[in-house]
Amino acid sequence: MNLKQGSDAVLIGAAVLYLGLSVAAQGAEKYKTRLSPVPLDTSQLDTIKGGGLVTAELVGNKVTITGTFSGMTSPATIAQLHQGPNMGMRGKVVAELTVTKAPAGSISGSIELTPTQAPMFRKGNFYVQIHSEKAPEGNLWGWLVLEPRK
């Protein structure tokens, strides 16, 4: 291989790498939700308070979740990603998330969805739920929906 062929190969390799990275970045789908109090009955109206924002990025089958919450009347105990049969319907736990054990803090996690779960995630069947000491069945909830492209 001569010098010109070598430099051409480097340029082609760099172009392929750049295009691959650009396609991967464009392939990221961004989702968001507002966490809101969801009392299961009227007896919980005084104990379930707070709010938050969560974003998620889906690349292939991997979803990365980050967010913050505040204003709860007791410390968070756990946070989970759930899959419901349809948007707005309660469902099973898919993954545990990392959450600050306080009335305010952050939430995060990275989950590899199955090939069956990823399309359901795109349809809006997944939600984030934070439990607290005073609301062990769930304090803040939010359904992840696709953000419009800007």
Buried (B, 14 or more C-beta within 10 A) or exposed (E): EEEEEEEEEEEEEEEEEEEEEEEEEEEEBBBBBBBEBBBEEEEBEEBBBBBBBBBBBBEEBEBBBBBBBBEBBBBBBBBBBBBBEEEEEEBEEBBEBBBBEBBBBBBBBEBEBEEEBBEBBBEBBBBBBBBBBBBEEBBBBBBBBBEEEE
